[in-house]
Each structure stands twice: as C-alpha cells, then as structure tokens.
Amino acid sequence: MIKYERDPKLIQKASIKSIRETLQLDDVKSHEQQLLVRMVYAYGDTNIVPDTHISDTAIESGLLALKKNANIICDSKMVMEGLKQQYLSKEPICLIDRPKVISQAKANKITRAMVSVDNWKRYAEGSIVLIGNEETALLRLMELLEQDKIGKPALIIGIPRGYLNTVKAKQYLWDNHKQLGTPCMTVSGTKGGSTLTAAAMNGLIYLQEGVLL
C-alpha cells in the first residue's frame, strides 16, 4: 500500500514549497508571486508561468475594486462556483443561464456568452470581469469597450482555454488592454479555463484578506 500524507495543511505546505522552489519564487510578500503560486497550485502545471501576463496596475486595481465592494461578473457558473465566496460581501453575477439570455441567443443565432456580455452593461463599470470558459464573451466585451458601449471594468481576468479564437482573443486583450482602458490578467496560448481563472481571482481575495502562502 502506498504511504501518503493525509494532513491537508501539511499537503498544502509541501506543495507550495515545491512550487516556490521549482519556480524560484522566494518573495512571500510579492503580490504577483502570491497570484502565480495560487494559479499553479490550482492548475497543477508550472509551465503556465512564462505565459502568464499581469498588467502593471492589475493587482492594485483588483484589490481596490474589492475594497469598494465592486461587482464580480463571471462568464460561466463554473468560474463563479470556484470562487471563495465566503470572503465576498455580495454574490458574483453570472447571466449565461437566464431564460432571457438563452432566448435572445437563439433568436439572434449568436452564443449565450455574447448575449450575456450585452446584458452586463448595468454592472460593468468598475467591476472585476472573470472570463474562464467563453472566448466569445471576451471578444464581445472588447468589441463593446472599443465602441464605448459598456463601462470600463476595473480589471479583466480573461483566461479561457481553447484554440483559434481563444488564442487570438487573449493575445488581443494583452496587446490592447491599454487602449481598452482596462488592466488585465491573462495566460497566452491554449491553456486556461474556469479553475485557473477562479484561482487568479481567489489570489486577489486572499491578498485582500491578508492570507499569504
């Protein structure tokens, strides 16, 4: 029979130590390192680090938005369910499964994610937007921002996974976030998903709470 560690605190401690040693992340007080460690710990792959992009004011802007009790908007329930909601004073917003969104998507022959974004307009200004599954949500959001048809979020964490449109969407976000007027976090290439997106957001939540790894 395999011998294995059973204590969850010791498992986490040993895992974090291994991640930090592998990546040579030795500054516990660094906010960026805290986010990277949590993302790797959740995703299980240190190879995401070279492809992770965090804009200059992203962490500061995200923490300020949390302090202001800003809206947190999610592209999917999988992202929302991965958040540490016990530390949030208001429930995250996810519209993708609402009957109105579903009917509008069918009528217009576009994705529910796109319709969801169209319905984010009343929530978007100063919010934190989390996109971990639907690349068309990220593409539509950037379209609306370029057209000045939606309020500017305080932060976009856009890490959907996939190919073709997904890779292009994330690269466009990173290349154009300054023109869009919104700090961002993303992971270039095909890697991503709800787990990684929620982990990045949870990293901000834990920083706000003063919980460090």
GUMAR-184739 format. One line per 3 residues: number of its first residue (from 1); their letters; for each residue x, y, z of N, C-alpha, C. Coordinates in steps of 0.001 Angstrom, whole numbers, plus 500000, padded with zeros to 6 digits. Layout:
// GUMAR-184739
NUM> a> X/Y/Z/X/Y/Z/X/Y/Z; ...
// end
This chain:
// GUMAR-184739
1> mik> 500844/498804/500000/500000/500000/500000/500884/501254/500000; 500505/502229/499217/501281/503456/499133/501108/504273/500404; 502221/504768/500946/502160/505666/502083/502013/507094/501562
4> yer> 501105/507837/502133/500883/509204/501648/500466/510117/502789; 500717/511394/502594/500364/512404/503602/498851/512584/503638; 498290/512688/504839/496836/512819/504993/496414/514166/505557
7> dpk> 497335/514869/506187/497011/516149/506806/496912/517229/505730; 495738/517854/505529/495576/518829/504437/496499/520031/504566; 496793/520462/505784/497676/521610/505971/499102/521267/505558
10> liq> 499546/520062/505904/500896/519647/505521/501000/519416/504016; 499931/518902/503419/499908/518695/501967/500059/520030/501252; 499275/521018/501690/499365/522337/501066/500743/522953/501276
13> kas> 501254/522866/502489/502560/523456/502802/503657/522865/501928; 503661/521535/501800/504678/520869/500995/504519/521215/499513; 503283/521321/499057/503020/521650/497653/503506/523059/497328
16> iks> 503171/524007/498194/503586/525392/497970/505107/525508/497994; 505742/524804/498911/507204/524812/498982/507813/524297/497686; 507241/523222/497158/507740/522642/495912/507575/523616/494748
19> ire> 506419/524279/494686/506164/525248/493613/507161/526397/493684; 507345/526943/494881/508261/528076/495037/509692/527688/494687; 510112/526511/495105/511474/526070/494806/511660/525833/493313
22> tlq> 510679/525227/492677/510766/524938/491247/510851/526219/490426; 510047/527215/490807/509971/528463/490052/510892/529549/490595; 511589/529246/491678/512485/530218/492330/511727/531498/492709
25> ldd> 510582/531287/493319/509766/532406/493812/509964/532487/495320; 510837/533394/495733/511234/533407/497141/510776/534642/497903; 509924/535457/497280/509446/536670/497950/507972/536477/498340
28> vks> 507751/536076/499580/506390/535778/500044/505515/537024/500018; 506107/538195/500155/505331/539432/500212/504976/539987/498825; 505536/539391/497790/505238/539843/496434/503819/539443/496040
31> heq> 502992/540419/495727/501615/540127/495329/501564/539300/494050; 502425/539624/493117/502421/538871/491858/502811/537417/492095; 503809/537190/492945/504197/535810/493240/503086/535053/493952
34> qll> 502360/535726/494828/501236/535085/495508/500205/534596/494492; 499900/535433/493504/498939/535030/492476/499465/533861/491659; 500714/533941/491252/501298/532876/490443/501309/531545/491184
37> vrm> 501680/531570/492455/501717/530336/493246/500317/529731/493353; 499319/530552/493608/497953/530036/493733/497447/529490/492398; 497797/530132/491311/497366/529654/489997/498013/528313/489669
40> vya> 499310/528195/489932/499995/526928/489676/499457/525832/490591; 499233/526166/491853/498718/525190/492812/497353/524655/492380; 496509/525522/491858/495177/525107/491429/495214/524348/490107
43> ygd> 496097/524779/489212/496127/524223/487853/497020/522998/487727; 498054/522928/488577/498929/521764/488572/499963/521747/487470; 500358/522936/486995/501319/522969/485893/502151/524246/485987
46> tni> 503428/524092/486311/504303/525263/486423/504575/525917/485071; 504250/525223/483984/504513/525758/482648/503618/526936/482289; 502600/527205/483109/501753/528362/482810/502455/529685/483148
49> vpd> 503461/529627/483999/504068/530868/484499/504679/531733/483401; 505485/531167/482475/506048/532028/481426/504984/532655/480528; 503817/532033/480463/502745/532522/479593/501737/533401/480324
52> thi> 501956/533603/481615/501034/534423/482405/501426/535889/482310; 500442/536723/482002/500685/538159/481834/499784/538935/482797; 500402/539769/483599/499678/540601/484569/500081/542044/484306
55> sdt> 499144/542869/483896/499484/544246/483544/499903/545036/484784; 500552/546156/484555/501219/546902/485622/500323/547225/486815; 499093/547637/486559/498206/548067/487648/497107/547064/487953
58> aie> 497202/545848/487391/496110/544876/487513/495818/544504/488966; 496853/544151/489714/496648/543702/491086/496139/544848/491948; 496757/546002/491818/496335/547175/492578/494884/547533/492272
61> sgl> 494525/547491/491002/493162/547833/490587/492158/546808/491099; 492533/545529/491042/491649/544481/491534/491411/544582/493030; 492476/544854/493782/492337/544988/495237/491488/546197/495609
64> lal> 491659/547286/494872/490850/548478/495135/489384/548217/494821; 489120/547484/493745/487739/547143/493396/487098/546278/494476; 487863/545329/495011/487345/544501/496101/487035/545356/497332
67> kkn> 487923/546288/497624/487721/547182/498769/486447/547999/498599; 486145/548358/497357/484944/549145/497064/483688/548285/496920; 483842/546987/497144/482712/546062/497020/482139/546074/495602
70> ani> 483029/546062/494626/482631/546113/493222/481941/544824/492791; 481192/544924/491707/480586/543729/491112/481675/542798/490595; 481438/541502/490745/482291/540486/490142/481423/539745/489133
73> icd> 481790/539857/487862/480983/539304/486785/481685/538086/486202; 480971/536977/486088/481552/535720/485604/480904/535302/484287; 481696/534734/483404/481136/534270/482132/480409/532949/482277
76> skm> 480701/532205/483327/480070/530892/483489/479913/530548/484964; 479008/529622/485231/478798/529182/486611/480004/528426/487145; 480754/527769/486259/481940/527042/486721/482964/527990/487327
79> vme> 483114/529158/486735/484009/530155/487308/483463/530642/488643; 482182/530980/488653/481561/531515/489862/481650/530526/491024; 481416/529246/490742/481426/528239/491798/482823/527964/492327
82> glk> 483862/528375/491577/485225/528179/492041/485738/529280/492943; 484941/530332/493136/485384/531476/493934/485182/531245/495425; 486018/531856/496231/485901/531807/497684/484869/532845/498121
85> qqy> 483601/532502/497902/482537/533479/498097/482305/533834/499559; 482817/533029/500472/482647/533345/501894/483347/534644/502271; 484301/535075/501439/485011/536326/501710/484409/537517/500970
88> lsk> 483373/537272/500183/482756/538336/499394/481472/538802/500060; 481228/540094/500000/480034/540656/500646/478831/540674/499717; 479048/540395/498432/477921/540296/497509/478153/539128/496555
91> epi> 477062/538557/496081/477157/537382/495215/477660/537776/493828; 478585/536985/493266/479027/537248/491897/477858/537156/490912; 478013/537799/489787/476967/537871/488772/477303/536940/487618
94> cli> 476357/536088/487239/476503/535217/486075/475140/535143/485387; 475082/535553/484141/473797/535669/483443/473587/534619/482367; 474550/533777/482108/474533/532941/480917/473366/531951/480863
97> drp> 472849/531532/482010/471762/530553/482024/470385/531175/482228; 470299/532482/482208/469000/533126/482384/468140/532936/481137; 466843/532663/481309/465954/532411/480160/466006/533508/479103
100> kvi> 466072/534762/479532/466130/535875/478579/467372/535791/477716; 468488/535449/478315/469749/535327/477576/469674/534177/476575; 469132/533055/477019/469017/531876/476152/468127/532178/474950
103> sqa> 466984/532818/475192/466051/533113/474099/466645/534137/473123; 467336/535136/473632/467951/536138/472760/469062/535517/471905; 469818/534605/472493/470888/533948/471746/470322/533109/470603
106> kan> 469248/532374/470876/468624/531564/469833/468044/532441/468734; 467395/533521/469138/466751/534409/468158/467771/535076/467243; 468932/535428/467797/469949/536153/467028/471051/535248/466471
109> kit> 470964/533959/466779/471922/532965/466307/473362/533341/466672; 473524/533735/467931/474848/534020/468474/474983/533265/469796; 476164/533262/470369/476382/532497/471594/475712/533165/472799
112> ram> 475336/532344/473766/474782/532876/475017/475792/533773/475719; 477072/533436/475556/478113/534248/476183/478090/535674/475655; 477883/535823/474362/477825/537161/473771/476628/537942/474275
115> vsv> 475485/537272/474356/474281/537935/474869/474463/538305/476337; 475122/537438/477081/475397/537741/478489/476156/539048/478615; 477190/539208/477796/478000/540424/477851/477161/541649/477506
118> dnw> 476282/541504/476525/475393/542616/476181/474528/543029/477368; 474263/542062/478246/473444/542333/479426/474270/542696/480655; 475584/542795/480488/476452/543211/481595/476510/544727/481763
121> kry> 475935/545465/480828/476176/546912/480770/475839/547630/482072; 474833/547204/482777/474453/547876/484024/475377/547521/485180; 476200/546485/485002/477072/546014/486082/478556/546297/485844
124> aeg> 478936/546635/484624/480336/546555/484217/481238/547635/484785; 480756/548848/484913/481609/549961/485323/482271/549680/486675; 483609/549674/486692/484349/549461/487925/484339/548042/488456
127> siv> 483853/547100/487668/483729/545709/488114/485022/544921/487909; 485009/543693/488392/486042/542721/488041/485362/541676/487167; 485833/541528/485950/485240/540584/484996/486104/539328/484921
130> lig> 485472/538183/485073/486163/536899/485036/485655/536087/483849; 486545/535810/482906/486177/535020/481734/487107/533818/481658; 486555/532630/481945/487366/531427/482016/486952/530315/481090
133> nee> 485821/530494/480399/485334/529421/479524/484946/529883/478130; 484402/531073/478041/483770/531503/476800/484582/532587/476093; 485325/532183/475060/486136/533172/474355/485286/534227/473656
136> tal> 484063/533858/473252/483214/534861/472600/482759/535928/473591; 482745/535608/474879/482443/536633/475886/483561/537663/475918; 484802/537197/475879/485945/538107/475890/485977/538953/474616
139> lrl> 485733/538327/473490/485732/539049/472222/484622/540102/472189; 483434/539722/472650/482315/540661/472647/482570/541819/473615; 483125/541519/474777/483434/542577/475746/484406/543583/475148
142> mel> 485432/543092/474470/486403/544007/473879/485786/544824/472745; 484875/544222/472002/484153/544974/470969/483381/546132/471583; 482655/545847/472646/481844/546879/473287/482710/547964/473914
145> leq> 483852/547575/474485/484759/548561/475056/485317/549481/473975; 485679/548905/472851/486214/549715/471755/485161/550676/471193; 483902/550279/471296/482810/551104/470783/482231/552035/471853
148> dki> 482830/552001/473038/482341/552804/474164/480872/552527/474467; 480491/551253/474368/479106/550875/474617/478928/550147/475952; 480001/550091/476740/479926/549450/478052/480925/550152/478971
151> gkp> 480595/550230/480256/481507/550841/481214/482781/550034/481369; 483850/550717/481687/485141/550051/481791/485264/549306/483121; 485527/548017/483070/485796/547280/484304/487077/547768/484972
154> ali> 487183/547539/486275/488429/547839/486973/489513/546838/486598; 489090/545621/486244/490035/544553/485914/489332/543490/485087; 490018/543006/484070/489560/541838/483315/490540/540703/483563
157> igi> 490047/539598/484106/490832/538368/484186/490280/537469/483088; 490965/537450/481967/490480/536719/480801/491381/535549/480476; 490985/534357/480941/491833/533166/480761/491008/531985/480236
160> prg> 490231/532162/479158/489538/530994/478605/490543/530035/477975; 490173/528775/477871/491053/527799/477238/490492/527458/475855; 491346/526936/474992/490873/526540/473678/491824/526956/472579
163> yln> 491333/526887/471359/492162/527103/470190/491595/528220/469317; 492338/528627/468320/491944/529604/467317/491426/530894/467928; 490098/531048/468057/489531/532292/468582/490019/532602/469990
166> tvk> 490201/531566/470805/490622/531761/472189/492027/532351/472247; 492931/531771/471506/494312/532255/471483/494353/533698/470983; 493606/533972/469920/493566/535327/469355/492957/536312/470344
169> akq> 491894/535889/471026/491199/536786/471960/492117/537197/473103; 492823/536235/473673/493712/536538/474801/494883/537402/474364; 495418/537117/473181/496525/537928/472684/496066/539354/472412
172> ylw> 494855/539503/471883/494324/540842/471607/494118/541613/472910; 493617/540921/473921/493433/541555/475228/494764/542089/475741; 495785/541258/475703/497081/541666/476234/497692/542796/475406
175> dnh> 497592/542691/474107/498194/543698/473231/497477/545047/473294; 496187/545019/473648/495375/546231/473539/494735/546694/474855; 495155/546122/475996/494476/546486/477242/494630/547965/477590
178> kql> 495734/548557/477203/495914/549987/477483/494937/550822/476664; 494786/550470/475393/493828/551185/474548/492399/550945/475014; 492135/549750/475521/490807/549443/476049/490548/550163/477369
181> gtp> 491626/550596/478007/491497/551338/479260/491219/550471/480468; 491648/549199/480404/491341/548264/481483/492545/547390/481809; 493026/547381/483054/494078/546435/483444/493602/545003/483229
184> cmt> 494544/544093/483050/494124/542716/482768/495128/541694/483277; 494634/540460/483353/495465/539281/483569/495038/538255/482537; 496012/537566/481946/495677/536522/481000/496811/535514/480930
187> vsg> 496555/534398/480281/497571/533376/480042/497539/533096/478544; 498608/533408/477857/498615/533262/476411/498628/531795/475997; 498248/531555/474749/498206/530192/474243/496879/529518/474520
190> tkg> 496888/528203/474507/495650/527431/474630/495256/527130/476073; 496195/527276/477010/495899/526935/478406/494941/527947/479033; 494139/527465/479995/493218/528340/480704/492071/527544/481290
193> gst> 490934/528190/481458/489758/527519/481980/489255/528113/483277; 488148/527567/483754/487488/528101/484944/488344/527967/486192; 489052/526853/486335/489881/526633/487525/490979/527687/487626
196> lta> 491638/527961/486521/492739/528915/486509/492230/530343/486720; 491109/530659/486112/490524/531994/486257/490076/532237/487686; 489396/531251/488266/488951/531381/489654/490147/531465/490604
199> aam> 491210/530726/490296/492401/530758/491153/493042/532145/491152; 493080/532788/490003/493624/534147/489927/492783/535105/490763; 491466/534974/490654/490579/535833/491440/490701/535529/492924
202> ngl> 490768/534252/493258/490918/533887/494666/492233/534407/495235; 493249/534486/494389/494506/535070/494834/494326/536513/495274; 493533/537265/494518/493232/538644/494904/492426/538692/496195
205> iyl> 491460/537797/496299/490625/537756/497502/491478/537475/498734; 492384/536517/498632/493241/536184/499768/494204/537324/500093; 494693/538016/499073/495542/539170/499320/494764/540245/500090
208> qeg> 493518/540454/499678/492666/541427/500363/492446/541045/501830; 492375/539744/502075/492169/539236/503429/493471/539115/504219; 494593/539335/503557/495881/539230/504235/496350/537807/504443
211> vll> 495827/536872/503646/496211/535463/503767/497268/535154/502722; 498483/534845/503157/499596/534604/502253/500040/533157/502303; 500577/532693/501171/501109/531326/501098/502623/531373/501226
// end
